[in-house]
């Protein structure tokens, strides 16, 4: 209708010029409001999938992830190709136990991707847990970096739908009788929680190291496992306010969450990080291992 009015010269000639000027400004305002609403909705949509992605625009957050120390690690496991329900493929790092087992631990990487450090952690956990299949997921679809800026770009570009498809592919690999516990750090900490939510009745337990929890009751409601949270007092982003809100949400939805705080900074459990705190890491890892042994025990 606006186009018919605008393109009709007869109407233009019969209308006061001042009115035409005001009408033009009115049309511009309407179009601008639509554009603003669209941008705002896009931003909300982007942040609703992975709440931690909003930190990627914070330069201080990027700087808090210094380039990790390079390691030369000979992994014990193998890389496997799995189909995902979205019609794609994913690779996972897998360590099988000596005997056939229906127990699984899904390991989810930090914002660097599925690198040698995560494979080393997966091997450590496999050695410590015994008769458990340890599977490290790759939510970056093969992207790995040691550059903080690049890591931020990769994490910010992660599509929640694709991550969920990868997780569902791994759950299909575990099978309908699989009992699945999860563990992750930083970016992987938040996705450890989301993976346990997706596991539903097949879930066994969730460990999240300084990861962003979900923020809505309907997101947390399907989860059927206990959560062990490991957080850092010096972490400026996954801080006390964030964790307290999660505790309140967990209580409201009838979930059991046990959180432990350490006088350390974000990434304190990563031995390749300059922020590594050996004493805190050893204590936190012992808590996580005891929790996983209990949840994946006979």
C-alpha positions in Angstrom: 0.0 0.0 0.0 2.8 2.4 0.9 4.5 1.6 -2.5 1.2 2.5 -4.4 1.1 5.8 -2.6 4.7 6.6 -3.1 4.8 5.8 -6.8 1.6 7.7 -7.8 2.6 11.1 -9.2 -1.0 12.3 -9.3 -1.3 11.9 -5.5 2.1 13.6 -5.0 0.9 16.7 -6.9 -2.3 17.0 -4.8 -0.6 16.9 -1.4 1.1 19.6 0.6 4.9 19.3 0.3 5.3 19.7 4.1 3.0 16.6 4.6 5.1 14.7 2.1 8.3 15.5 4.1 6.7 14.4 7.3 5.2 11.3 5.7 8.7 10.4 4.4 10.2 10.7 7.9 7.3 8.5 9.2 8.0 5.8 6.7 11.8 5.9 7.5 11.0 5.5 11.2 8.8 2.5 10.6 11.4 0.8 8.5 14.2 1.6 11.0 12.1 0.1 13.8 11.6 -3.1 11.8 15.4 -3.3 11.2 16.2 -2.8 14.9 13.7 -5.5 16.0 15.2 -7.9 13.5 18.7 -7.2 14.8 17.6 -7.5 18.3 15.8 -10.9 17.7 18.9 -12.2 15.9 21.1 -11.3 18.9 18.7 -13.0 21.3 18.6 -16.1 19.1 22.4 -16.2 19.0 22.8 -16.0 22.8 20.0 -18.4 23.6 21.9 -21.5 22.4 25.2 -21.2 24.1 25.2 -18.5 26.8 29.0 -18.6 27.0 29.3 -17.4 23.4 28.3 -13.9 24.4 31.7 -13.6 26.2 33.6 -13.8 22.8 32.9 -10.1 22.2 34.6 -9.3 25.5 38.3 -8.7 24.9 39.2 -9.3 28.5 37.7 -12.8 28.3 39.8 -13.6 25.3 42.9 -12.3 27.0 42.1 -14.5 30.0 42.8 -17.5 27.7 46.5 -17.2 27.1 48.1 -19.3 24.4 48.5 -22.8 25.9 51.8 -24.6 26.3 52.4 -26.9 23.4 52.7 -30.6 24.3 53.8 -33.6 22.3 51.4 -36.3 23.4 51.1 -39.8 22.0 47.4 -40.6 22.3 46.3 -44.1 23.4 42.9 -44.0 21.8 41.6 -43.8 18.2 39.6 -41.4 16.2 36.2 -42.8 15.0 33.7 -41.5 12.4 30.1 -41.3 13.6 27.0 -40.3 11.7 24.9 -37.5 13.1 21.1 -37.2 12.8 21.4 -34.1 10.8 22.8 -36.1 7.9 26.4 -35.2 8.7 29.4 -36.9 10.2 31.5 -36.3 13.3 34.8 -37.6 14.7 35.3 -38.7 18.3 38.3 -39.7 20.2 37.6 -43.1 21.7 39.3 -45.3 24.4 37.7 -48.7 24.8 38.1 -50.7 28.0 39.5 -54.3 28.0 36.0 -55.8 28.5 32.8 -54.9 26.8 30.9 -52.2 28.8 27.7 -50.3 28.5 29.2 -47.5 30.7 30.4 -44.3 28.9 32.1 -41.0 29.8 31.7 -38.2 27.3 34.6 -35.7 27.5 34.0 -32.3 26.1 36.8 -29.9 25.1 37.6 -26.4 26.1 37.5 -23.5 23.6 40.7 -24.6 22.0 39.0 -27.7 20.4 39.7 -31.4 20.6 43.5 -31.0 21.1 46.2 -33.2 22.6 45.5 -31.9 26.1 41.9 -33.1 25.9 43.0 -36.5 24.6 45.5 -36.7 27.5 42.7 -36.0 29.9 40.5 -38.6 28.3 43.3 -41.2 28.6 43.9 -40.2 32.2 40.2 -40.7 33.0 40.0 -44.0 31.1 43.0 -45.3 33.0 41.4 -44.2 36.3 37.9 -45.4 35.7 38.7 -48.9 34.4 35.7 -50.6 32.7 34.3 -47.5 31.1 34.2 -46.3 27.4 35.7 -42.8 27.3 34.6 -40.8 24.3 35.9 -37.2 23.6 33.4 -35.3 21.5 34.4 -32.7 18.9 31.9 -29.8 18.9 34.2 -27.8 16.7 33.9 -30.2 13.7 37.7 -30.6 13.4 38.8 -27.1 14.2 41.6 -26.8 16.7 43.7 -23.7 17.5 46.2 -22.4 20.1 45.4 -18.8 19.1 43.0 -17.0 21.6 41.4 -14.8 19.0 40.8 -17.6 16.6 39.4 -19.8 19.5 37.0 -17.0 20.3 35.8 -16.8 16.7 35.3 -20.6 16.5 33.4 -20.7 19.8 31.3 -17.8 18.8 30.4 -19.5 15.5 29.2 -22.8 17.1 25.6 -23.6 16.2 23.7 -25.2 19.0 21.7 -27.3 16.5 24.9 -28.8 15.2 26.3 -29.4 18.6 23.2 -31.2 19.7 23.3 -33.3 16.5 26.9 -34.3 17.4 25.9 -35.2 20.9 22.9 -37.3 19.6 25.3 -39.1 17.3 27.5 -40.0 20.2 24.4 -41.1 22.2 23.4 -43.4 19.4 27.0 -44.8 19.5 26.5 -45.5 23.2 23.3 -47.4 22.4 20.0 -47.5 24.1 21.5 -49.4 27.1 24.4 -47.0 27.5 24.9 -45.2 30.8 26.4 -41.9 30.0 28.3 -39.6 32.4 29.8 -36.3 31.1 32.7 -34.0 31.9 33.9 -30.8 30.4 35.9 -27.6 31.0 35.2 -24.0 30.1 33.1 -24.1 26.9 33.0 -27.9 27.5 31.7 -27.4 31.0 28.5 -25.8 29.8 28.1 -28.4 27.1 28.8 -31.2 29.7 25.6 -30.0 31.4 23.7 -29.8 28.1 24.9 -33.3 27.1 23.6 -34.7 30.4 20.3 -33.0 29.7 20.1 -34.6 26.2 21.0 -38.0 27.7 17.8 -37.9 29.8 17.2 -41.3 31.3 20.5 -42.7 30.0 22.4 -40.1 32.0 24.7 -41.2 34.9 26.2 -38.0 36.2 27.6 -34.6 35.1 30.9 -32.8 36.0 31.3 -29.2 34.8 34.5 -27.3 35.3 33.9 -23.5 35.3 31.3 -23.8 32.5 28.2 -21.6 31.9 25.1 -23.4 33.1 21.7 -23.2 31.5 19.5 -20.3 32.6 16.0 -21.5 32.1 13.9 -24.0 34.0 12.5 -25.7 30.8 16.1 -26.3 29.7 17.1 -28.0 32.9 13.9 -29.9 33.5 14.7 -33.0 31.4 18.0 -33.7 33.2 17.9 -36.8 35.4 21.4 -36.8 36.9 23.3 -35.2 39.8 25.7 -32.4 38.9 29.2 -31.8 40.4 30.2 -28.2 39.7 33.8 -27.0 40.0 34.3 -23.3 39.9 37.1 -20.7 40.5 36.8 -17.8 42.9 38.9 -15.5 40.7 36.8 -16.2 37.6 35.3 -12.9 36.5 32.7 -14.5 34.1 31.5 -17.8 35.5 31.3 -16.1 38.9 29.4 -16.4 42.2 26.3 -14.6 40.8 26.1 -17.0 37.8 26.5 -20.1 40.0 24.1 -18.9 42.6 21.4 -18.4 40.0 22.0 -21.9 38.7 21.7 -23.3 42.3 18.4 -21.5 42.7 17.2 -22.9 39.3 18.3 -26.4 40.2 16.5 -26.3 43.5 13.3 -25.0 41.8 13.4 -27.9 39.3 14.3 -30.6 41.9 17.9 -31.2 40.7 20.8 -32.1 42.9 23.8 -29.9 42.4 27.0 -29.9 44.5 29.3 -27.0 43.8 32.9 -26.6 45.0 34.9 -23.4 44.8 38.7 -23.1 44.5 40.9 -20.1 45.2 42.1 -20.0 41.6 41.3 -18.5 38.2 39.4 -19.7 35.1 41.2 -22.6 33.4 43.1 -23.5 36.6 42.7 -27.3 35.9 44.5 -27.1 32.5 48.2 -27.9 32.9 48.9 -26.3 29.6 47.5 -23.0 30.8 49.6 -20.3 32.4 46.7 -20.1 35.0 47.2 -23.7 36.0 47.0 -24.2 39.8 48.4 -27.6 40.5 47.1 -27.9 44.1 43.6 -26.8 43.2 43.6 -28.9 40.0 44.6 -32.1 41.9 41.9 -31.5 44.5 39.3 -30.8 41.9 40.3 -33.8 39.8 40.1 -36.1 42.8 36.6 -34.8 43.5 35.6 -35.4 39.9 37.1 -38.9 39.8 35.3 -39.9 43.0 32.0 -38.6 41.7 32.4 -40.4 38.3 33.4 -43.7 40.0 30.3 -43.5 42.2 28.0 -42.7 39.3 29.6 -45.3 36.8 30.2 -48.0 39.4 28.3 -51.3 39.6 
